Amino acid sequence: MREIKFRVWDKEDERFAKNSHLVFDFDGNIFNLQTGEDEKELILLQYTGLKDKNGLTEVYEGDIIDSNGKVKGNIHETSKEKADLVIQGFGTKTWCSTYKKAMDRGCNDA
Protein backbone atom coordinates (compact mmCIF):
# COMPACT_ATOMS: atom_id res chain seq x y z
CA MET A 1 0.00 0.00 0.00
CA ARG A 2 1.33 3.45 -0.94
CA GLU A 3 2.08 5.87 1.88
CA ILE A 4 0.10 9.11 1.52
CA LYS A 5 2.39 12.13 1.89
CA PHE A 6 2.48 15.66 0.58
CA ARG A 7 4.89 18.50 0.15
CA VAL A 8 3.94 22.12 -0.36
CA TRP A 9 5.29 24.64 -2.87
CA ASP A 10 5.19 28.26 -1.67
CA LYS A 11 4.51 30.40 -4.76
CA GLU A 12 5.38 33.64 -2.97
CA ASP A 13 8.78 32.51 -1.62
CA GLU A 14 9.43 30.19 -4.62
CA ARG A 15 10.54 27.27 -2.46
CA PHE A 16 9.12 24.22 -0.76
CA ALA A 17 7.40 25.21 2.50
CA LYS A 18 8.80 23.96 5.80
CA ASN A 19 5.71 24.50 7.94
CA SER A 20 4.34 21.69 10.07
CA HIS A 21 1.28 23.76 11.01
CA LEU A 22 -0.47 23.33 7.67
CA VAL A 23 -3.67 21.35 7.15
CA PHE A 24 -5.73 20.87 4.01
CA ASP A 25 -9.24 19.85 3.10
CA PHE A 26 -10.40 17.56 0.31
CA ASP A 27 -10.94 20.52 -2.01
CA GLY A 28 -7.21 21.32 -1.89
CA ASN A 29 -7.56 24.38 0.37
CA ILE A 30 -4.59 24.83 2.69
CA PHE A 31 -4.91 26.44 6.13
CA ASN A 32 -2.32 27.55 8.67
CA LEU A 33 -3.23 26.29 12.14
CA GLN A 34 -1.15 28.99 13.84
CA THR A 35 -2.83 31.94 12.11
CA GLY A 36 -6.14 30.39 11.06
CA GLU A 37 -5.67 31.90 7.61
CA ASP A 38 -6.25 30.35 4.21
CA GLU A 39 -2.87 29.93 2.49
CA LYS A 40 -3.62 30.86 -1.12
CA GLU A 41 0.02 31.04 -2.20
CA LEU A 42 0.67 27.34 -1.54
CA ILE A 43 0.42 24.40 -3.94
CA LEU A 44 -0.10 20.89 -2.57
CA LEU A 45 1.92 18.10 -4.30
CA GLN A 46 1.18 14.46 -3.49
CA TYR A 47 3.73 11.64 -3.23
CA THR A 48 3.23 9.19 -6.11
CA GLY A 49 4.58 6.07 -4.41
CA LEU A 50 7.52 6.04 -6.83
CA LYS A 51 11.19 6.47 -6.04
CA ASP A 52 13.97 7.29 -8.49
CA LYS A 53 15.99 4.59 -10.23
CA ASN A 54 18.34 4.31 -7.24
CA GLY A 55 15.45 4.08 -4.77
CA LEU A 56 16.64 7.17 -2.87
CA THR A 57 14.50 10.11 -3.99
CA GLU A 58 10.71 10.16 -3.61
CA VAL A 59 8.75 11.26 -6.68
CA TYR A 60 5.97 13.83 -6.19
CA GLU A 61 3.45 15.36 -8.58
CA GLY A 62 5.16 17.83 -10.87
CA ASP A 63 8.59 16.20 -10.55
CA ILE A 64 10.74 16.01 -13.67
CA ILE A 65 12.19 12.59 -14.48
CA ASP A 66 15.19 12.38 -16.81
CA SER A 67 15.89 9.55 -19.26
CA ASN A 68 18.01 7.78 -16.60
CA GLY A 69 15.15 7.59 -14.09
CA LYS A 70 16.42 10.35 -11.79
CA VAL A 71 14.47 13.30 -10.38
CA LYS A 72 15.80 16.52 -11.90
CA GLY A 73 13.62 18.97 -9.96
CA ASN A 74 10.01 20.05 -10.03
CA ILE A 75 8.12 22.15 -12.59
CA HIS A 76 7.64 24.87 -10.00
CA GLU A 77 11.37 25.33 -9.38
CA THR A 78 12.82 24.76 -12.86
CA SER A 79 11.91 25.63 -16.43
CA LYS A 80 9.23 23.43 -18.01
CA GLU A 81 10.99 23.70 -21.37
CA LYS A 82 13.83 21.51 -20.07
CA ALA A 83 11.44 18.78 -18.97
CA ASP A 84 10.70 15.82 -21.19
CA LEU A 85 8.73 13.87 -18.56
CA VAL A 86 6.73 15.59 -15.84
CA ILE A 87 4.75 13.46 -13.38
CA GLN A 88 1.15 14.62 -13.69
CA GLY A 89 -1.23 15.02 -10.77
CA PHE A 90 -3.55 12.26 -9.58
CA GLY A 91 -6.89 12.35 -11.33
CA THR A 92 -5.58 13.97 -14.52
CA LYS A 93 -6.01 12.26 -17.88
CA THR A 94 -2.27 11.75 -18.27
CA TRP A 95 -1.48 10.51 -14.74
CA CYS A 96 -1.33 6.80 -15.68
CA SER A 97 0.79 7.32 -18.79
CA THR A 98 3.38 9.50 -17.00
CA TYR A 99 3.53 7.00 -14.11
CA LYS A 100 4.17 4.16 -16.59
CA LYS A 101 6.82 6.19 -18.47
CA ALA A 102 8.61 6.88 -15.16
CA MET A 103 8.58 3.13 -14.40
CA ASP A 104 9.97 2.46 -17.90
CA ARG A 105 12.83 4.87 -17.11
CA GLY A 106 13.77 2.88 -14.03
CA CYS A 107 11.74 4.50 -11.25
CA ASN A 108 10.35 1.91 -8.87
CA ASP A 109 7.17 1.53 -6.90
CA ALA A 110 8.27 1.92 -3.29
GROMACS elastic network, one bead per residue, 0.5 to 0.9 nm:
[ bonds ]
;  ai    aj funct       b0    kb
    1    49     6  0.87933   500
    2    47     6  0.88393   500
    2    48     6  0.79479   500
    2    49     6  0.54318   500
    2    50     6  0.89313   500
    2   109     6  0.85638   500
    2   110     6  0.74911   500
    3    47     6  0.78843   500
    3    48     6  0.87194   500
    3    49     6  0.67685   500
    3   110     6  0.89778   500
    4    46     6  0.74164   500
    4    47     6  0.64985   500
    4    48     6  0.82459   500
    4    49     6  0.80314   500
    5    45     6  0.86189   500
    5    46     6  0.59904   500
    5    47     6  0.53129   500
    5    48     6  0.85576   500
    5    60     6  0.89993   500
    6    44     6  0.66236   500
    6    45     6  0.54856   500
    6    47     6  0.56752   500
    6    60     6  0.78313   500
    7    16     6  0.71680   500
    7    17     6  0.75372   500
    7    18     6  0.87725   500
    7    43     6  0.84540   500
    7    44     6  0.61637   500
    7    45     6  0.53720   500
    7    46     6  0.65900   500
    7    47     6  0.77373   500
    7    60     6  0.79509   500
    8    15     6  0.86327   500
    8    16     6  0.56041   500
    8    17     6  0.54484   500
    8    18     6  0.80580   500
    8    19     6  0.88090   500
    8    42     6  0.62684   500
    8    43     6  0.55124   500
    8    45     6  0.59838   500
    8    46     6  0.87256   500
    9    13     6  0.86968   500
    9    14     6  0.71423   500
    9    15     6  0.58924   500
    9    17     6  0.58018   500
    9    41     6  0.83174   500
    9    42     6  0.55095   500
    9    44     6  0.65676   500
    9    45     6  0.74900   500
    9    76     6  0.75040   500
    9    77     6  0.89302   500
   10    13     6  0.55551   500
   10    14     6  0.55064   500
   10    15     6  0.55020   500
   10    16     6  0.57090   500
   10    17     6  0.56189   500
   10    41     6  0.58957   500
   10    43     6  0.65411   500
   11    15     6  0.71764   500
   11    16     6  0.86864   500
   11    40     6  0.89274   500
   11    41     6  0.52119   500
   11    42     6  0.58741   500
   11    43     6  0.73091   500
   11    76     6  0.82307   500
   12    15     6  0.82183   500
   12    41     6  0.60092   500
   12    42     6  0.79931   500
   13    16     6  0.83350   500
   13    17     6  0.84875   500
   13    41     6  0.88998   500
   14    17     6  0.89156   500
   14    76     6  0.77746   500
   14    77     6  0.70771   500
   15    76     6  0.84221   500
   15    77     6  0.72297   500
   16    77     6  0.89801   500
   17    20     6  0.89019   500
   17    42     6  0.81285   500
   19    22     6  0.63006   500
   19    32     6  0.86262   500
   20    23     6  0.85317   500
   20    32     6  0.89827   500
   21    31     6  0.83257   500
   21    32     6  0.57316   500
   21    33     6  0.53015   500
   21    34     6  0.64294   500
   22    30     6  0.66299   500
   22    31     6  0.56298   500
   22    33     6  0.60310   500
   22    34     6  0.83969   500
   22    39     6  0.87230   500
   23    29     6  0.83843   500
   23    30     6  0.57285   500
   23    31     6  0.53331   500
   23    32     6  0.65265   500
   23    33     6  0.70368   500
   24    27     6  0.79740   500
   24    28     6  0.61007   500
   24    29     6  0.53831   500
   24    31     6  0.60126   500
   24    32     6  0.88297   500
   24    44     6  0.86689   500
   25    28     6  0.55854   500
   25    29     6  0.55557   500
   25    30     6  0.68315   500
   25    31     6  0.84481   500
   26    29     6  0.73891   500
   28    43     6  0.84829   500
   28    44     6  0.71600   500
   29    38     6  0.72175   500
   29    39     6  0.75733   500
   29    40     6  0.77289   500
   29    42     6  0.89543   500
   29    44     6  0.87499   500
   30    37     6  0.86746   500
   30    38     6  0.59576   500
   30    39     6  0.53863   500
   30    40     6  0.72018   500
   30    42     6  0.72053   500
   30    43     6  0.83274   500
   30    44     6  0.79693   500
   31    34     6  0.89473   500
   31    35     6  0.83900   500
   31    36     6  0.64401   500
   31    37     6  0.57094   500
   31    39     6  0.54420   500
   31    40     6  0.85900   500
   32    35     6  0.56010   500
   32    36     6  0.53266   500
   32    37     6  0.55861   500
   32    38     6  0.65708   500
   32    39     6  0.66410   500
   33    36     6  0.51378   500
   33    37     6  0.76096   500
   34    37     6  0.82215   500
   35    38     6  0.87563   500
   38    41     6  0.89908   500
   39    42     6  0.59562   500
   40    43     6  0.81314   500
   44    61     6  0.88970   500
   45    60     6  0.61869   500
   45    61     6  0.53064   500
   45    62     6  0.73325   500
   45    89     6  0.78257   500
   46    59     6  0.88186   500
   46    60     6  0.55382   500
   46    61     6  0.56389   500
   46    89     6  0.76845   500
   46    90     6  0.80193   500
   47    50     6  0.76614   500
   47    58     6  0.71433   500
   47    59     6  0.60986   500
   47    61     6  0.65155   500
   48    51     6  0.84058   500
   48    58     6  0.79439   500
   48    59     6  0.59204   500
   48    60     6  0.53952   500
   48    61     6  0.66519   500
   48    87     6  0.85756   500
   48    89     6  0.87016   500
   48    90     6  0.82226   500
   48    99     6  0.83064   500
   48   109     6  0.86484   500
   49    58     6  0.74114   500
   49    59     6  0.70275   500
   49    60     6  0.80812   500
   49   108     6  0.84008   500
   49   109     6  0.57914   500
   49   110     6  0.56701   500
   50    55     6  0.84252   500
   50    57     6  0.85631   500
   50    58     6  0.61269   500
   50    59     6  0.53612   500
   50    60     6  0.79695   500
   50    99     6  0.83547   500
   50   102     6  0.84421   500
   50   103     6  0.81780   500
   50   107     6  0.62980   500
   50   108     6  0.54101   500
   50   110     6  0.54886   500
   51    54     6  0.75716   500
   51    55     6  0.50499   500
   51    56     6  0.63435   500
   51    57     6  0.53246   500
   51    59     6  0.54072   500
   51    70     6  0.86907   500
   51    71     6  0.87247   500
   51   107     6  0.55964   500
   51   108     6  0.54365   500
   51   109     6  0.64262   500
   51   110     6  0.60687   500
   52    55     6  0.51337   500
   52    56     6  0.62268   500
   52    57     6  0.53374   500
   52    58     6  0.65302   500
   52    59     6  0.68026   500
   52    65     6  0.81886   500
   52    69     6  0.57315   500
   52    70     6  0.51317   500
   52    71     6  0.63216   500
   52   102     6  0.85644   500
   52   106     6  0.70809   500
   52   108     6  0.64881   500
   53    56     6  0.78270   500
   53    57     6  0.84597   500
   53    68     6  0.74098   500
   53    70     6  0.59866   500
   53    71     6  0.88435   500
   53   103     6  0.86245   500
   53   105     6  0.75777   500
   53   108     6  0.63814   500
   54    57     6  0.76745   500
   54    69     6  0.82429   500
   54    70     6  0.78070   500
   54   106     6  0.83169   500
   54   107     6  0.77307   500
   54   108     6  0.85025   500
   55    58     6  0.77932   500
   55   107     6  0.74789   500
   55   108     6  0.68929   500
   55   109     6  0.89153   500
   55   110     6  0.76376   500
   57    70     6  0.80409   500
   57    71     6  0.71393   500
   58    71     6  0.83466   500
   58   110     6  0.86037   500
   59    62     6  0.85815   500
   59    63     6  0.62811   500
   59    64     6  0.86832   500
   59    65     6  0.86251   500
   59    71     6  0.71073   500
   59    87     6  0.81091   500
   59   107     6  0.86885   500
   60    63     6  0.56099   500
   60    74     6  0.83496   500
   60    87     6  0.73038   500
   60    88     6  0.89490   500
   60    89     6  0.86184   500
   61    64     6  0.89155   500
   61    74     6  0.81946   500
   61    86     6  0.79717   500
   61    87     6  0.53277   500
   61    88     6  0.56534   500
   61    89     6  0.51813   500
   61    90     6  0.77228   500
   62    73     6  0.85826   500
   62    74     6  0.53955   500
   62    75     6  0.55032   500
   62    76     6  0.75166   500
   62    86     6  0.56680   500
   62    87     6  0.50554   500
   62    88     6  0.58578   500
   62    89     6  0.69855   500
   63    71     6  0.65578   500
   63    72     6  0.73396   500
   63    73     6  0.57735   500
   63    75     6  0.63011   500
   63    76     6  0.87422   500
   63    85     6  0.83386   500
   63    86     6  0.56336   500
   63    87     6  0.54981   500
   63    88     6  0.82236   500
   64    70     6  0.82391   500
   64    71     6  0.56649   500
   64    72     6  0.53815   500
   64    73     6  0.55489   500
   64    74     6  0.54813   500
   64    75     6  0.67556   500
   64    80     6  0.87284   500
   64    82     6  0.89869   500
   64    83     6  0.60173   500
   64    84     6  0.75266   500
   64    85     6  0.57042   500
   64    87     6  0.65167   500
   65    68     6  0.78344   500
   65    69     6  0.58159   500
   65    70     6  0.54839   500
   65    72     6  0.59247   500
   65    73     6  0.79487   500
   65    74     6  0.89585   500
   65    83     6  0.76849   500
   65    84     6  0.76021   500
   65    85     6  0.55009   500
   65    86     6  0.63817   500
   65    87     6  0.75746   500
   65   102     6  0.67720   500
   65   105     6  0.81769   500
   65   107     6  0.87210   500
   66    69     6  0.55084   500
   66    70     6  0.55514   500
   66    71     6  0.65392   500
   66    72     6  0.64505   500
   66    83     6  0.77177   500
   66    84     6  0.71508   500
   66    85     6  0.68488   500
   66   102     6  0.87329   500
   66   105     6  0.78794   500
   67    70     6  0.75300   500
   67    84     6  0.83603   500
   67    85     6  0.83838   500
   67   102     6  0.87708   500
   67   105     6  0.59931   500
   67   106     6  0.87425   500
   68   105     6  0.59605   500
   68   106     6  0.69721   500
   68   107     6  0.88742   500
   69   102     6  0.66670   500
   69   103     6  0.79505   500
   69   104     6  0.82338   500
   69   107     6  0.54159   500
   70   105     6  0.84379   500
   70   106     6  0.82368   500
   70   107     6  0.75159   500
   71    74     6  0.80984   500
   72    78     6  0.88107   500
   72    83     6  0.86060   500
   73    76     6  0.84053   500
   73    77     6  0.67774   500
   73    78     6  0.65273   500
   74    77     6  0.54916   500
   74    78     6  0.61687   500
   74    79     6  0.86969   500
   74    80     6  0.87002   500
   74    86     6  0.80193   500
   75    78     6  0.53865   500
   75    79     6  0.64269   500
   75    80     6  0.56857   500
   75    83     6  0.79438   500
   75    86     6  0.74452   500
   76    79     6  0.77590   500
   76    80     6  0.82970   500
   78    81     6  0.87704   500
   78    82     6  0.79672   500
   78    83     6  0.86562   500
   79    82     6  0.58194   500
   79    83     6  0.73227   500
   80    83     6  0.52418   500
   80    84     6  0.83787   500
   80    86     6  0.85129   500
   81    84     6  0.78880   500
   83    86     6  0.64887   500
   85    98     6  0.70801   500
   85   101     6  0.79172   500
   85   102     6  0.77700   500
   86    98     6  0.70495   500
   86   102     6  0.89397   500
   87    94     6  0.87238   500
   87    95     6  0.70228   500
   87    98     6  0.55394   500
   87    99     6  0.66201   500
   87   102     6  0.78384   500
   88    91     6  0.86815   500
   88    92     6  0.68127   500
   88    93     6  0.86248   500
   88    94     6  0.64006   500
   88    96     6  0.84475   500
   88    97     6  0.89115   500
   88    98     6  0.65007   500
   88    99     6  0.80009   500
   89    92     6  0.58370   500
   89    93     6  0.89969   500
   89    94     6  0.82502   500
   89    95     6  0.60134   500
   90    93     6  0.86493   500
   90    94     6  0.87976   500
   90    95     6  0.58300   500
   90    96     6  0.84853   500
   91    94     6  0.83614   500
   91    95     6  0.66583   500
   91    96     6  0.89865   500
   92    95     6  0.53718   500
   92    96     6  0.84240   500
   93    96     6  0.75300   500
   93    97     6  0.84573   500
   94    97     6  0.54051   500
   94    98     6  0.62169   500
   94    99     6  0.85735   500
   95    98     6  0.54574   500
   95    99     6  0.61507   500
   95   100     6  0.86992   500
   96    99     6  0.51044   500
   96   100     6  0.61617   500
   96   101     6  0.86293   500
   97   100     6  0.51239   500
   97   101     6  0.61399   500
   97   102     6  0.86303   500
   98   102     6  0.61292   500
   98   103     6  0.86179   500
   99   102     6  0.51918   500
   99   103     6  0.63666   500
   99   104     6  0.87408   500
  100   103     6  0.50303   500
  100   104     6  0.61841   500
  100   105     6  0.87073   500
  101   105     6  0.63018   500
  101   106     6  0.88838   500
  101   107     6  0.88998   500
  102   105     6  0.50616   500
  102   106     6  0.66224   500
  102   107     6  0.55485   500
  102   108     6  0.82036   500
  103   106     6  0.52073   500
  103   108     6  0.59355   500
  103   109     6  0.78050   500
  104   107     6  0.71830   500
